[in-house]
Amino acid sequence: MQRDLESQANALSKIQKDISKNHEVRKQFTIQVGENELVLKELELLNDGANVYKLIGPVLVKQDLAEAKANVKKRIEYISAELKRMDRALKDLEEKQNSKKESIIRLQQKMQAVQAKG
């Protein structure tokens, strides 16, 4: 029973680390969405004939304004989809965490009952 409890505790610890990792990645994606939305707002302020440059490695390359807007919109869509995926994964991890906590509590109660009898 003690080994069961230890393995359950280890599994819970791993789930909690995964939840923490999920939060970190989610935070980065949220920041990226904010940055890209800001870029899109800036691009919307430009006139149609304005020059737009994209940094590719150490070089600034001229880019069509419509193409730049489309690229930023696609990036926002992709990151938003990743955020939704991360939310689903987080919900799943939290459910697993709650389940593990419950099974640990049940094991502890069994152990206490056995100790009380013996």
ZAGU-865532 format. One record per atom (N, C-alpha, C, O): residue number from 1; residue in three letters; x, y, z. Coordinates in steps of 0.02 Angstrom, whole numbers, plus 32768, in hexadecimal, padded with zeros to 4 digits. Example, Ala and Ser with C-alpha at 12.3 -4.5 7.8 and 13.67 -1.06 7.14 Angstrom:
residues 2
num residuo x y z
1 ALA 8294 7EE4 8186
1 ALA 8267 7F1F 8186
1 ALA 8294 7F5B 8186
1 ALA 82C8 7F5A 81A7
2 SER 8282 7F90 8162
2 SER 82AC 7FCB 8165
2 SER 8285 8002 818A
2 SER 829E 8039 8192
end
This chain:
residues 118
num residuo x y z
1 MET 8029 7FC4 8000
1 MET 8000 8000 8000
1 MET 802C 803F 8000
1 MET 801B 8071 7FE0
2 GLN 8063 803C 8024
2 GLN 8092 8075 8027
2 GLN 80AE 8083 7FE2
2 GLN 80B5 80BD 7FCD
3 ARG 80BF 804D 7FBD
3 ARG 80DB 8056 7F79
3 ARG 80A7 8075 7F4B
3 ARG 80B6 80A1 7F22
4 ASP 8068 805F 7F52
4 ASP 8031 807C 7F2B
4 ASP 802D 80C7 7F37
4 ASP 8026 80EF 7F09
5 LEU 8031 80D9 7F77
5 LEU 802C 811F 7F8A
5 LEU 8066 8147 7F6C
5 LEU 805C 817E 7F52
6 GLU 80A2 812B 7F6F
6 GLU 80DC 814D 7F52
6 GLU 80D6 8155 7F07
6 GLU 80E5 818A 7EEB
7 SER 80BF 8120 7EE5
7 SER 80B8 8125 7E9C
7 SER 8082 8158 7E89
7 SER 8089 817D 7E58
8 GLN 804C 8159 7EAF
8 GLN 8017 818A 7EA3
8 GLN 8031 81D1 7EAE
8 GLN 8022 81FF 7E88
9 ALA 8059 81DA 7EE3
9 ALA 8075 821C 7EF2
9 ALA 80A5 8232 7EBB
9 ALA 80A6 826C 7EA8
10 ASN 80CD 8203 7EA1
10 ASN 80FB 8213 7E6A
10 ASN 80D4 8226 7E2B
10 ASN 80E7 8255 7E08
11 ALA 809F 8201 7E1E
11 ALA 8076 8211 7DE3
11 ALA 8056 8256 7DEB
11 ALA 8053 827D 7DBB
12 LEU 803F 8265 7E27
12 LEU 8021 82A7 7E34
12 LEU 8056 82DE 7E2A
12 LEU 8047 8313 7E0D
13 SER 8091 82D2 7E41
13 SER 80C7 8303 7E3A
13 SER 80D6 8310 7DF0
13 SER 80E1 8349 7DDC
14 LYS 80D7 82DA 7DC8
14 LYS 80E4 82E2 7D80
14 LYS 80AC 830B 7D5F
14 LYS 80BA 8337 7D36
15 ILE 806E 82FD 7D72
15 ILE 8035 8322 7D56
15 ILE 803B 836C 7D68
15 ILE 802E 8397 7D3E
16 GLN 804E 837A 7DA6
16 GLN 8055 83C0 7DBC
16 GLN 808D 83E3 7D96
16 GLN 8087 841F 7D86
17 LYS 80C3 83BF 7D86
17 LYS 80F9 83DD 7D5D
17 LYS 80E0 83EC 7D17
17 LYS 80F0 8420 7CFA
18 ASP 80B8 83BD 7CFB
18 ASP 809C 83C8 7CB8
18 ASP 806D 8404 7CB7
18 ASP 806D 842B 7C87
19 ILE 8046 840C 7CED
19 ILE 8019 8446 7CF2
19 ILE 8042 8487 7CF4
19 ILE 8031 84B8 7CD4
20 SER 8078 8485 7D1A
20 SER 80A4 84C0 7D1F
20 SER 80C3 84D1 7CDB
20 SER 80C5 850B 7CC8
21 LYS 80DA 849D 7CB7
21 LYS 80F6 84A7 7C75
21 LYS 80C2 84C5 7C46
21 LYS 80D1 84F2 7C1E
22 ASN 8085 84AA 7C4A
22 ASN 804E 84C3 7C20
22 ASN 8042 850D 7C2D
22 ASN 8039 8534 7BFE
23 HIS 8042 8521 7C6D
23 HIS 8038 8568 7C7E
23 HIS 806F 8594 7C61
23 HIS 8062 85CB 7C48
24 GLU 80AD 857C 7C63
24 GLU 80E6 85A3 7C48
24 GLU 80DE 85AD 7BFD
24 GLU 80E6 85E5 7BE4
25 VAL 80D0 8577 7BDA
25 VAL 80C9 857B 7B91
25 VAL 808D 85A6 7B7E
25 VAL 8090 85CF 7B50
26 ARG 8057 859E 7BA4
26 ARG 801A 85C5 7B98
26 ARG 8028 8610 7BA1
26 ARG 8010 8639 7B7A
27 LYS 804F 8620 7BD4
27 LYS 8062 8666 7BE1
27 LYS 8089 8682 7BA5
27 LYS 807C 86BB 7B91
28 GLN 80B8 865B 7B8A
28 GLN 80DF 8672 7B51
28 GLN 80B2 867D 7B14
28 GLN 80B8 86AF 7AF1
29 PHE 8083 864E 7B08
29 PHE 8055 8656 7ACF
29 PHE 8029 8693 7AD8
29 PHE 801C 86B7 7AA7
30 THR 8012 86A0 7B15
30 THR 7FE8 86DA 7B22
30 THR 800E 871B 7B13
30 THR 7FF3 874A 7AF6
31 ILE 804D 871D 7B27
31 ILE 8078 8757 7B18
31 ILE 8080 875F 7ACD
31 ILE 807D 8797 7AB3
32 GLN 808C 8728 7AA9
32 GLN 8095 872B 7A61
32 GLN 8056 8744 7A3D
32 GLN 805A 876B 7A0E
33 VAL 801C 872D 7A54
33 VAL 7FDE 8744 7A36
33 VAL 7FD8 8790 7A3F
33 VAL 7FC7 87B4 7A11
34 GLY 7FE6 87A7 7A7C
34 GLY 7FE3 87EF 7A8A
34 GLY 8012 8817 7A5D
34 GLY 7FFF 884B 7A42
35 GLU 804F 87FE 7A56
35 GLU 8081 8820 7A2C
35 GLU 8069 8823 79E3
35 GLU 806E 8856 79C2
36 ASN 804F 87EA 79CA
36 ASN 8039 87E7 7985
36 ASN 7FFC 8812 7979
36 ASN 7FF4 8830 7943
37 GLU 7FCF 8816 79AA
37 GLU 7F95 8842 79A2
37 GLU 7FAB 888B 79A0
37 GLU 7F8E 88B3 797C
38 LEU 7FDE 889C 79C6
38 LEU 7FF9 88DF 79C5
38 LEU 8018 88EF 7980
38 LEU 800E 8925 7965
39 VAL 803D 88BF 7965
39 VAL 805A 88C7 7922
39 VAL 8023 88D1 78EF
39 VAL 8029 88FB 78C3
40 LEU 7FEF 88A9 78F4
40 LEU 7FB7 88AF 78C4
40 LEU 7F97 88F4 78C8
40 LEU 7F86 8911 7895
41 LYS 7F8D 890D 7905
41 LYS 7F70 8951 790D
41 LYS 7F9E 8985 78EC
41 LYS 7F86 89B3 78CB
42 GLU 7FDE 897D 78F6
42 GLU 800E 89AC 78D7
42 GLU 800A 89A8 788B
42 GLU 800C 89DB 7869
43 LEU 8005 896B 7871
43 LEU 8001 8962 7828
43 LEU 7FC0 8981 780D
43 LEU 7FBF 899C 77D5
44 GLU 7F8A 897C 7834
44 GLU 7F4A 8998 781E
44 GLU 7F4D 89E4 7818
44 GLU 7F28 8A02 77F2
45 LEU 7F7B 8A04 783E
45 LEU 7F81 8A4D 783C
45 LEU 7FA4 8A66 77FD
45 LEU 7F9F 8AA1 77EC
46 LEU 7FC8 8A3A 77DB
46 LEU 7FEF 8A4E 77A1
46 LEU 7FC3 8A58 7763
46 LEU 7F8F 8A39 775B
47 ASN 7FDB 8A86 7737
47 ASN 7FBA 8A90 76F6
47 ASN 7FCC 8A55 76C9
47 ASN 7FFD 8A33 76D4
48 ASP 7FA2 8A4B 7696
48 ASP 7FAE 8A12 766A
48 ASP 7FF2 8A13 7648
48 ASP 800F 89DE 763A
49 GLY 800C 8A4C 763A
49 GLY 804D 8A51 7617
49 GLY 8089 8A50 7646
49 GLY 80C2 8A57 762E
50 ALA 807E 8A49 7686
50 ALA 80B5 8A4C 76B6
50 ALA 80E6 8A12 76AD
50 ALA 80D3 89DB 769B
51 ASN 8125 8A21 76BB
51 ASN 8158 89ED 76B8
51 ASN 8159 89C5 76FA
51 ASN 8159 89E2 7730
52 VAL 8159 8983 76F3
52 VAL 815C 8957 772D
52 VAL 8198 8929 7722
52 VAL 81A3 890F 76EB
53 TYR 81BE 891F 7757
53 TYR 81F9 88F4 7753
53 TYR 81F4 88BC 7786
53 TYR 81DB 88C5 77BD
54 LYS 820E 8883 7771
54 LYS 820E 8849 779D
54 LYS 8257 8836 77AA
54 LYS 8280 8834 777C
55 LEU 8265 8828 77E9
55 LEU 82AA 8814 77FB
55 LEU 82B2 87CA 77EF
55 LEU 8291 87A0 780E
56 ILE 82DE 87B9 77C1
56 ILE 82EE 8773 77B2
56 ILE 8339 876B 77BE
56 ILE 8362 8781 7797
57 GLY 8349 874B 77F6
57 GLY 838F 8746 780B
57 GLY 83A8 878D 7819
57 GLY 8387 87B2 783E
58 PRO 83E2 879F 77FD
58 PRO 83FC 87E3 780A
58 PRO 83E4 8816 77D6
58 PRO 83FC 884F 77D7
59 VAL 83B7 8803 77A9
59 VAL 83A4 882D 7770
59 VAL 835B 8843 7775
59 VAL 832F 881B 7786
60 LEU 834E 8883 7767
60 LEU 830A 889C 7761
60 LEU 82F4 8894 7718
60 LEU 8315 88AD 76EB
61 VAL 82BD 8871 770D
61 VAL 82A4 8863 76C9
61 VAL 8261 8886 76C2
61 VAL 8235 8880 76ED
62 LYS 8259 88AA 768A
62 LYS 821A 88CD 767E
62 LYS 81E2 889A 7675
62 LYS 81EB 8866 7655
63 GLN 81A8 88A9 7692
63 GLN 816F 887C 768F
63 GLN 8131 88A3 767F
63 GLN 8128 88DC 7694
64 ASP 8105 8885 7659
64 ASP 80C5 88A3 7647
64 ASP 809B 88AB 7686
64 ASP 809A 887E 76B0
65 LEU 8079 88E4 768F
65 LEU 8052 88F2 76CB
65 LEU 801B 88BE 76D5
65 LEU 8011 88A5 770C
66 ALA 7FF7 88AD 769F
66 ALA 7FC2 887B 76A4
66 ALA 7FDE 8837 76BA
66 ALA 7FBF 8813 76E2
67 GLU 8018 8826 769F
67 GLU 8038 87E7 76B0
67 GLU 804E 87E7 76FA
67 GLU 8046 87B5 771D
68 ALA 8068 8820 7710
68 ALA 807D 8826 7756
68 ALA 8041 881E 7785
68 ALA 8045 87FB 77B7
69 LYS 8009 883F 7774
69 LYS 7FCC 8839 779C
69 LYS 7FB4 87F1 779E
69 LYS 7FA2 87D6 77D3
70 ALA 7FB3 87D0 7763
70 ALA 7F9C 878B 775F
70 ALA 7FC8 875D 7789
70 ALA 7FAF 8730 77AB
71 ASN 800A 8768 7786
71 ASN 8038 873F 77AE
71 ASN 802C 8747 77F9
71 ASN 802C 8716 781E
72 VAL 8021 8784 780E
72 VAL 8016 8791 7856
72 VAL 7FD3 8772 786B
72 VAL 7FCE 8755 78A1
73 LYS 7FA0 8779 7841
73 LYS 7F5F 875B 7851
73 LYS 7F64 870F 7857
73 LYS 7F48 86F1 7884
74 LYS 7F89 86F0 7829
74 LYS 7F93 86A8 782B
74 LYS 7FB7 8694 786B
74 LYS 7FA7 8661 788B
75 ARG 7FE9 86BB 787D
75 ARG 800F 86AD 78BA
75 ARG 7FE2 86B0 78F7
75 ARG 7FE5 8686 7924
76 ILE 7FB6 86E3 78F9
76 ILE 7F87 86EB 7931
76 ILE 7F58 86AF 7933
76 ILE 7F4A 8694 7969
77 GLU 7F3F 869A 78F9
77 GLU 7F12 8660 78F6
77 GLU 7F35 8621 7910
77 GLU 7F19 85FB 7937
78 TYR 7F73 8617 78F9
78 TYR 7F99 85DC 790E
78 TYR 7FA4 85DB 7959
78 TYR 7F99 85A9 797B
79 ILE 7FBB 8614 7974
79 ILE 7FC9 8617 79BC
79 ILE 7F89 8610 79E4
79 ILE 7F89 85EF 7A19
80 SER 7F53 862D 79CC
80 SER 7F12 8627 79EF
80 SER 7EFB 85DE 79EF
80 SER 7EE1 85C6 7A22
81 ALA 7F06 85BA 79B8
81 ALA 7EF5 8573 79B6
81 ALA 7F20 854C 79E8
81 ALA 7F07 851E 7A09
82 GLU 7F5F 855E 79EC
82 GLU 7F8B 853D 7A1D
82 GLU 7F74 854B 7A64
82 GLU 7F76 851E 7A8F
83 LEU 7F5E 8588 7A71
83 LEU 7F44 8599 7AB3
83 LEU 7F07 856E 7AC5
83 LEU 7F01 8557 7AFD
84 LYS 7EDB 8565 7A94
84 LYS 7E9F 853B 7AA0
84 LYS 7EB4 84F3 7AAE
84 LYS 7E98 84D3 7ADA
85 ARG 7EE6 84DB 7A89
85 ARG 7EFF 8497 7A94
85 ARG 7F1D 8491 7AD9
85 ARG 7F13 8460 7AFC
86 MET 7F42 84C5 7AEE
86 MET 7F61 84C5 7B31
86 MET 7F2A 84C6 7B67
86 MET 7F32 84A6 7B9B
87 ASP 7EF4 84EB 7B5B
87 ASP 7EBD 84ED 7B8B
87 ASP 7E9D 84A8 7B94
87 ASP 7E8E 8493 7BCB
88 ARG 7E93 8486 7B5B
88 ARG 7E77 8442 7B5F
88 ARG 7EA6 8413 7B85
88 ARG 7E8F 83EB 7BAE
89 ALA 7EE6 8418 7B76
89 ALA 7F17 83EE 7B99
89 ALA 7F19 83FE 7BE3
89 ALA 7F1E 83D1 7C0D
90 LEU 7F14 843E 7BF4
90 LEU 7F14 8452 7C3A
90 LEU 7ED8 8436 7C5F
90 LEU 7EDD 841E 7C97
91 LYS 7E9E 843A 7C3F
91 LYS 7E61 841F 7C5E
91 LYS 7E69 83D4 7C6B
91 LYS 7E57 83BC 7CA0
92 ASP 7E84 83B1 7C3A
92 ASP 7E8F 8369 7C41
92 ASP 7EC0 835A 7C7A
92 ASP 7EB5 832D 7CA3
93 LEU 7EF6 8381 7C7D
93 LEU 7F28 8377 7CB3
93 LEU 7F09 8386 7CF8
93 LEU 7F18 8362 7D28
94 GLU 7EE0 83B9 7CFC
94 GLU 7EC1 83C9 7D3C
94 GLU 7E91 8392 7D52
94 GLU 7E8C 8383 7D8E
95 GLU 7E6E 8374 7D21
95 GLU 7E41 833C 7D32
95 GLU 7E6A 8301 7D4C
95 GLU 7E57 82E1 7D7D
96 LYS 7EA2 82F3 7D2B
96 LYS 7ECE 82BC 7D41
96 LYS 7EE9 82CA 7D86
96 LYS 7EEE 829E 7DB1
97 GLN 7EFC 8309 7D92
97 GLN 7F16 831D 7DD3
97 GLN 7EE2 8311 7E0A
97 GLN 7EF2 82F4 7E3E
98 ASN 7EA5 8326 7DFE
98 ASN 7E70 831C 7E2F
98 ASN 7E63 82D2 7E3C
98 ASN 7E58 82BD 7E75
99 SER 7E65 82AB 7E07
99 SER 7E5B 8263 7E0E
99 SER 7E92 8243 7E38
99 SER 7E85 8219 7E64
100 LYS 7ED0 8258 7E2B
100 LYS 7F09 823E 7E52
100 LYS 7F03 8252 7E9B
100 LYS 7F10 8229 7EC8
101 LYS 7EF0 8290 7EA7
101 LYS 7EE9 82A7 7EEC
101 LYS 7EB5 827D 7F11
101 LYS 7EBF 826A 7F4B
102 GLU 7E7E 826F 7EEF
102 GLU 7E49 8247 7F0E
102 GLU 7E62 8200 7F1D
102 GLU 7E53 81E5 7F53
103 SER 7E86 81E2 7EEE
103 SER 7E9E 819E 7EFA
103 SER 7ED3 819D 7F32
103 SER 7ED6 816D 7F58
104 ILE 7EFB 81D1 7F38
104 ILE 7F2B 81D6 7F6E
104 ILE 7F07 81DB 7FB1
104 ILE 7F1A 81BB 7FE2
105 ILE 7ED3 8204 7FB3
105 ILE 7EAC 820B 7FF2
105 ILE 7E8E 81C8 8006
105 ILE 7E8F 81B5 8040
106 ARG 7E72 81A3 7FD4
106 ARG 7E54 8162 7FE3
106 ARG 7E89 8132 7FFE
106 ARG 7E7C 810E 802F
107 LEU 7EC4 8132 7FDF
107 LEU 7EFB 8107 7FF7
107 LEU 7F0F 8119 803E
107 LEU 7F1A 80ED 8068
108 GLN 7F15 815A 804B
108 GLN 7F28 8170 808E
108 GLN 7EF3 815A 80C2
108 GLN 7F04 8146 80F9
109 GLN 7EB4 815F 80AF
109 GLN 7E7F 814B 80DC
109 GLN 7E83 8100 80EA
109 GLN 7E78 80EA 8123
110 LYS 7E91 80D8 80B6
110 LYS 7E98 8090 80BF
110 LYS 7ED2 8081 80EF
110 LYS 7ECC 8057 811C
111 MET 7F0A 80A4 80E4
111 MET 7F44 8098 810F
111 MET 7F35 80AB 8157
111 MET 7F4A 8087 8185
112 GLN 7F12 80E2 8161
112 GLN 7F00 80F6 81A5
112 GLN 7ED1 80C3 81C5
112 GLN 7ED7 80B5 8201
113 ALA 7EA3 80A7 819E
113 ALA 7E75 8075 81B9
113 ALA 7E9B 8036 81CD
113 ALA 7E8D 8019 8201
114 VAL 7ECB 8022 81A3
114 VAL 7EF4 7FE7 81B2
114 VAL 7F1D 7FF4 81F1
114 VAL 7F23 7FC8 821C
115 GLN 7F3B 802F 81F6
115 GLN 7F63 803F 8231
115 GLN 7F39 8042 8270
115 GLN 7F50 802E 82A6
116 ALA 7EFC 805A 826A
116 ALA 7ED0 8060 82A4
116 ALA 7EBC 801A 82BE
116 ALA 7EB5 8010 82FA
117 LYS 7EB3 7FEB 828F
117 LYS 7EA1 7FA6 82A2
117 LYS 7EDB 7F81 82C1
117 LYS 7ED4 7F5C 82F2
118 GLY 7F17 7F8D 82A3
118 GLY 7F50 7F64 82B7
118 GLY 7F79 7F87 82E8
118 GLY 7FAB 7F6C 82FF
end
